[in-house]
Amino acid sequence: MNTYQSEIESYRLCYVEQLTDCIYRVYFTSDFNNQWGDDWNDSPAESNAGEPYNDKTKLTSIIISFDWISDIFYGGKYASVEDLNKKIFPWIKYKEFVIQGGMTRQRFLNECAKYQENIELFVEV
């Protein structure tokens, strides 16, 4: 594993954008405690929040697709990004599959690997 790859494994989940009913873009930041975005304190995140600012931190994202469409809980419909990142609600939940704000990129990938028959990771940008 090269230095860059090792570094981004510790980036922490800061924002999830729902693209369609079953496709989401998951953002990870190099500085979780200082990461912010437009209207991250407004509820619900889905209709208020903007993508993370990248002027002071490094960001990476992964696009994820689920086989489970109707049963996914998306916390962005109910809470602000600020509250989601404080773990008041999970960002995404389906049965035992739980994606929380602040989890490392590596832990996210490990969780996805447990459900590899139902999850497809697309593009990392």
C-alpha positions as CSV (number, residue, x, y, z in Angstrom):
1,M,0.0,0.0,0.0
2,N,1.5,3.3,-1.0
3,T,1.6,6.4,1.3
4,Y,-1.4,8.1,-0.3
5,Q,-3.5,5.0,-0.2
6,S,-2.5,4.5,3.5
7,E,-3.4,8.2,4.3
8,I,-6.9,8.1,2.7
9,E,-7.8,4.9,4.6
10,S,-8.0,7.0,7.7
11,Y,-10.2,9.7,6.2
12,R,-13.5,9.9,8.0
13,L,-17.0,9.9,6.6
14,C,-18.5,13.5,6.6
15,Y,-21.3,13.6,4.1
16,V,-23.6,11.3,2.1
17,E,-25.5,12.5,-1.0
18,Q,-28.4,10.5,-2.3
19,L,-28.2,10.4,-6.1
20,T,-31.1,8.1,-6.8
21,D,-33.2,5.7,-4.8
22,C,-30.3,3.2,-4.5
23,I,-27.2,5.2,-5.4
24,Y,-25.3,7.4,-3.0
25,R,-22.0,9.4,-3.1
26,V,-20.1,9.0,0.2
27,Y,-17.6,11.7,1.1
28,F,-14.6,11.2,3.4
29,T,-12.4,14.0,4.8
30,S,-8.9,14.3,6.1
31,D,-10.0,16.6,8.9
32,F,-13.4,15.4,10.2
33,N,-13.5,17.8,13.3
34,N,-13.0,20.9,11.1
35,Q,-15.0,19.8,8.0
36,W,-18.0,21.9,7.1
37,G,-20.3,22.6,4.1
38,D,-23.1,25.0,3.2
39,D,-26.1,24.8,5.5
40,W,-24.7,21.7,7.4
41,N,-26.6,22.8,10.5
42,D,-30.0,23.0,8.7
43,S,-32.5,20.1,8.7
44,P,-33.1,18.0,6.7
45,A,-29.7,17.7,5.0
46,E,-31.3,16.2,1.9
47,S,-33.0,19.6,0.9
48,N,-30.6,22.0,2.6
49,A,-27.0,20.9,2.8
50,G,-24.4,21.3,0.1
51,E,-21.3,19.2,-0.6
52,P,-18.3,19.5,1.8
53,Y,-16.1,22.5,1.3
54,N,-12.7,21.4,0.1
55,D,-10.7,24.6,0.6
56,K,-9.0,23.6,3.9
57,T,-9.2,19.8,3.8
58,K,-8.6,16.9,1.5
59,L,-11.7,14.9,0.3
60,T,-12.3,11.7,-1.5
61,S,-15.6,10.0,-2.4
62,I,-17.0,6.6,-3.3
63,I,-20.2,6.0,-5.2
64,I,-22.2,3.1,-3.8
65,S,-25.2,1.2,-5.2
66,F,-27.5,-1.0,-3.2
67,D,-29.8,-3.9,-4.3
68,W,-32.2,-2.9,-1.4
69,I,-34.1,0.1,-2.6
70,S,-37.3,0.4,-0.5
71,D,-35.9,-0.7,2.9
72,I,-32.9,1.7,3.1
73,F,-33.0,4.3,5.9
74,Y,-31.3,7.5,4.7
75,G,-30.8,9.9,7.6
76,G,-30.4,12.9,5.3
77,K,-34.2,13.0,5.0
78,Y,-34.6,13.7,8.7
79,A,-31.6,15.4,10.2
80,S,-28.9,18.0,9.5
81,V,-25.4,17.0,8.4
82,E,-24.2,18.3,11.8
83,D,-26.5,15.9,13.7
84,L,-25.7,13.0,11.4
85,N,-22.0,13.5,12.0
86,K,-22.7,13.5,15.7
87,K,-24.3,10.1,15.2
88,I,-27.8,11.1,16.3
89,F,-29.0,9.2,13.3
90,P,-27.0,6.9,10.9
91,W,-26.4,8.3,7.4
92,I,-27.5,4.9,5.9
93,K,-29.1,1.9,7.6
94,Y,-30.4,-1.4,6.3
95,K,-30.9,-4.1,8.9
96,E,-27.4,-4.6,10.5
97,F,-25.6,-2.5,7.8
98,V,-25.0,0.9,9.4
99,I,-23.0,3.8,8.0
100,Q,-22.3,6.5,10.6
101,G,-20.7,9.9,10.4
102,G,-17.0,9.8,11.4
103,M,-16.3,6.2,10.4
104,T,-13.0,5.8,8.6
105,R,-12.9,5.0,4.9
106,Q,-11.4,1.7,5.7
107,R,-14.1,0.7,8.2
108,F,-16.7,1.8,5.5
109,L,-15.1,-0.5,3.0
110,N,-15.0,-3.3,5.5
111,E,-18.7,-2.9,6.2
112,C,-19.5,-2.9,2.5
113,A,-17.4,-6.1,2.0
114,K,-19.8,-7.9,4.4
115,Y,-22.7,-7.3,2.0
116,Q,-20.8,-7.6,-1.3
117,E,-23.7,-9.6,-2.9
118,N,-26.0,-6.6,-2.4
119,I,-23.6,-3.6,-2.8
120,E,-21.5,-2.4,-5.7
121,L,-18.8,0.3,-5.2
122,F,-18.5,2.2,-8.4
123,V,-16.2,5.1,-8.8
124,E,-13.7,6.7,-6.5
125,V,-13.1,10.3,-7.2
